[in-house]
Amino acid sequence: MTKRLQFKRVLLLLALLGLAFAGLGYRLVDLQVLRHVELAAKAQLNTQREFWRPPRRGSILDARGNLLATSLFVKTVCADPVLIGNRQAAVAHVLAPLLQQDETDLYQRLLPRLIKNQKGEIVTNRYVVLQHKVADETWQKIQMVMTNFASGVDERKLSRAERASLRDLRSGAIFADPVDDQLRVYPGGSLAAHVLGFTATETGTNRVVQTVGRDGVERSWNSELSGAAGWRVTQTDRQKRELVALRDEDVQARDGLNVVLTLDAAIQHIVETNLADALQKHTPVSITGIVMRPRTGEILAMATLPNYNPNNPGASPADARRDRVISDLMEPGSTFKIVVVSGALNEGAVRLTDTFDCEQGHFAYAGRVLHDHEPFGVLTTENIITKSSNIGAAKIGIRLGQDRLYDYARDFGFGQPTCVRLPAEAPGILHPVKDWTKVSIAQIPMGHGIAVTRLQMILAMCALANDGWLMRPMLVSRLEDCNGNLVRQYSPERVRQVVSESTDKLMVEALKTVVSPAGTAPGAAMKDYTVAGKTGTAQKVENGTYAEHKFISSFIGFFPADDPQLCISIVMDEPREGYYGGQVCGPVFKEIAERCASYLDIPPDKNPESPGSPAPLVATGSAHTASTQ
């Protein structure tokens, strides 16, 4: 009986062991065969890490290689609340001064919190971002502070577990994200801010934070500046340390290209400082300045005031960040007379010596009365430019005809973008002839009934400084890689010849008289150089009507007149203490032109001892309301 019972027990034990081995075998088959692919993928996720390698954003340089914008690699400082334990107050106390944060706020962020992870599990948060874009020097100070973190107790009396906890706090509680961030830096501050633009960070695919251009060159050349990201796929051990031998992929980032501008930082500085002086003197709503090489279309300086600091664009209102040179429209006023007069000369409709009766400043046409700023009588075509007669320009426009006037306006580049490759460029407004009113043929020649950008207007003047050839504006000279090797070179581009070379020479002769004592801008005359240019004074349009006592004033000129090296535009919006273009903008042109000539060492073309070469500094004569000049 006893043996039989023992035998049964042995059989039962064997049966249980058999079932256990059978279950274990099934489990092994399930894990190793049936669910092998699924579990292998999960295991790989636990040990496989993918690191994104951000490319360094390319720099922006001026024509002489001076840095205008560059990127620095910076740290994202993070914390592991679990490793901090109960020492949040002490850690916040030592970190707050380095991170320039409030100690109480920092303490709250260091406290452990329960969160739901990607798997839906409730866990303690072990990754808290304390601050983005921390300079490397600051990060090194943080590391030193944490390495020497004082516990405030005799550590010899601590238990082994407490010493291990303190060691973990010092070595790993505060860490930098493995992917470096970038800080965009503009060494010149507000210098050329509207040209350069600014950047911002945005989250792209795979929740990767990227730097993107938001305005100016940063935005329009973003693809060239950005480069291409790299990545590394690798295996890690339980402590998340990389097992280098098990790297699966290792692709280096391709840094962005450097964009080299035609801009010259020194000339940009000259322009901005003189504009700032004029802004203080005349207190306009805004003032702009452009310096170009007329033969190539290269932009050496382009400035708008008020401006902003791209290192901190949010500190300035949106209005200050607007590039008025390319986005704001204005009626050009008398600077547009260069279009109608050159077109009429080119067509043989007039000669410089032809005379027109300017009717003592009042001319009735198509039910409207046109005015001059002075009561002129009979003027030659050249005198119409010299004196800036609206009535004379209107009569030349009538003789030229509306179709030909429209064609020349289009050929000079109006009513269409200049293709400068900057964001938010306005095309201007040039209505087709079918939409003109009866008086349009008389108003457009004097710069009314048409809207232009400041860049369009200087390009038209540059055409007359370039034998009649309109050039494409050139802002970028070349692209280079991070080692300075040439990737792409850009060349000057002719658009079309608007007027013949012989017509152009006639126009230059007429434009020289504008800065003479008899002209509208004697204050723009230079001591050692012959200047050719044109003034403009246009009433502002507000709510569809011309505003009383509000003007857009301008002067655009080039020098030396017979061998033009530079063309300069100055435009003020609602200046005070004078409003005629020659009166307020002419002297600013002169100051900028003389400083640029000295900087570029442009040979003088005028004998300083010749009689009458020094010109008066300001225009004379009484101010008259209403018309352009």
Secondary structure, 3 states (H helix, E strand, C coil): CHHHHHHHHHHHHHHHHHHHHHHHHHHHHHHHHHCHHHHHHHHHHHHEEEEEECCCCCCEECCCCCEEEEEEEEEEEEECHHHHCCCHHHHHHHHHHHHCCCHHHHHHHHCCCEEECCCCCEEECCCEEEEEEECHHHHHHHHHHHHCCCCCCCHHHCCHHHHHHHHHHHHHHEEECCCCEEEEECCCCCCCHHHHCCEEEEECHHHCEEEEECCHHHHHCHHHHHCECEEEEEEECCCCCEEHHHCCEEECCECCCEEEECCCHHHHHHHHHHHHHHHHHHCCCEEEEEEEECCCCEEEEEEEECCCCCCCHHHCCHHHHCCHHHHCCECCHHHHHHHHHHHHHHHCCCCCCCEEECHHHEEEECCEEEECCCCCCEEEHHHHHHHCCHHHHHHHHHHHCHHHHHHHHHHCCCCCCCCCCCCCCCCCECCCHHHCCCCHHHHHHHCCCCEECHHHHHHHHHHHCCCCEEECCECEEEEECCCCCEEEECCCCEEEECCCHHHHHHHHHHHHHHHCCCCCCHHHCCCCCCCEEEEEEEEEEECCEEEEEEEEEEEEEEECCCCCCEEEEEEEECCCCCCCHHHHCHHHHHHHHHHHHHHHCCCCCCCCCCCCCCCCCCCCCCCCCCCCC
